[in-house]
Amino acid sequence: MFDLIEVDQLRAHTRHFILWPRQWQTYQGIHPWTIKTLHENYTRQIPVSSGIYTLILEPGIAGHNSCSYLMYVGKTSSLRRRFGDYLRKEREESGRPRISEFLTRYDGYVYFCYTLVEVNILNDIENKLLEAYIPPLNSQYQGEISRVVGAF
């Protein structure tokens, strides 16, 4: 039997995912993605270029490499700078609370995936990926998805 402390701990690790095949089919692009553990040892390997990135939670249980959770989609004019932000600034309590809590709670299990994207199309690609994935840590969506997610 679970005690109340265990139930509270379980609630603290609960995330709501919207898994909507119709939205998955809306994204037509293909991008070469690179994945790096969110660890300072990899900072110099991240390009300074603009791009789209995702934060992935991967438990690494039993060596199963196809069990991960896409938690966040973002854009940046410098992938390396944003990678560094997640190592430092975003972990501080004064940062974005949802991201800070996520990074702290799952330290060692978070991966930074990125693809290079030209600055002039960053917004478009990010919005389309947000509409397709509807990640649980993002809170701002465009158009119809904003209305649907807001009503959910």
N, C-alpha and C positions, 0 to 999 in steps of 0.2 A: 504494500500500500504506500502510495506517495504521501509525504507530509506536505504541509503548506509551503514550506521553504522551497521544496522541489517544484511545486506547482508554480510558484512565483518565478523561479529560475526558468522554467519552461516558457512562461509567458514572455519573459525578457528576450528570449531567442526566437520568438514567433514573428514571421514576416508574411505578408499577404502578397501572393503572386497572381497576376492575371495572365493566364495562358490561353491566348486567343488566336487560333490558326488563321482566321480571316485576316488579322493584322500582320501575321508573319508573311503572308502571301503578298502584302502590299509592297514590300521592299524588293526592288529588282537589282540593286547593285551588288557587286562582289568586290571585296577589298582584301588585300594581303595583311593579315593581322599578325602582330608579334606579341608574345606574352612574356612578362617578367614578374618574378616575385616582388612584391612591394617591400624592398629592402635596400638600404643605402648602398650596398655593394654593386647594385645595378645602375646607379644614377648615371654614370658616364656612358653607359651603353644606350641610353635613351636619347634619341635625336632632339636637337633644339628646334626642329621644324614644327609647323602647325599640324594639327591632326585631331582626330576623334579618338577618345579612349573610353574604355569601360572598366569598371571595378568588378572583379569576379571573385566570388567566394568559393573556394575549393577545399573540401574536407580532407582529401588525400587518403581516404579509407581503403585499405586492401589494394593499393596501387591502381584503383579504378580511375582511369584518366578521362572518363566521359561523364563524371558527376560533378557538375559545377553549377553555380547560380549567378546569373548576370544581375548585379545589384544596382548599377548606376551607369548612365551614359553621359559623357560630357565632351566639350570641345575646348580647344586651347590654341593660342598662337605659338606656344612653346611647350611641347610635350615634356621636355626635361624639367622645365620650371614647375609644371603642374605635378609631375612625379615627386619632386622635392617638396612641394606644398603638402602632399599627402603624407610624406614622411615627417614633416614638422608642423607647420601652421595648422593644417586641418585636424590635427590630433589635439590641439589645444581646446579648452572649454570655450574660448571666445570665438572659435571657428563655427562652422555650420554644425549645429547640434546633432542632426541625424547622421552626418558623415563622421563626425568626431566619435560618436558612440559606436558606430559600426567599425571603424578602424581600431578602436581600443578593444572592443569586445572580441574581435576576430583577428587580432594581431598574429601574424605567422600563417594565416590562411587566405590572405587577400592577394590577388594578382592584378597587375596593371596591364591591360591589353590595349594596343594602339595600332592605328593605321594612319599613314600620312595622307593629309587632305589639304588642298590649297585653301588659303584663307578666304577667298571669295565664295567658296561653296560650303564652308564649315556649318553655317546655320541650317542650310537646306539638308545636308547629310545628317546632322544631329537630330533635327526634327523628324526626319523620316525614320531614323533608327529608334527614336523615342516612341513613335507611333507603332512601330512593329513590336518592340520588346515590352513596352510599358513597365520599366524597371521599378521595383518597390522603393528605392531611395530617391528617385527623382520626384519632384513635386510640381514642375511646370511643364505643361504640354500645350500644343497648339491646336486650334480648330476643334473638330468633332471629338477627338480623343479627350481634350480638356473637359468638354461637357459630359462625356460618358464617364470618365474616371471621377470627376467631381460629384456626379450623381450616385456613384457606387458606394 
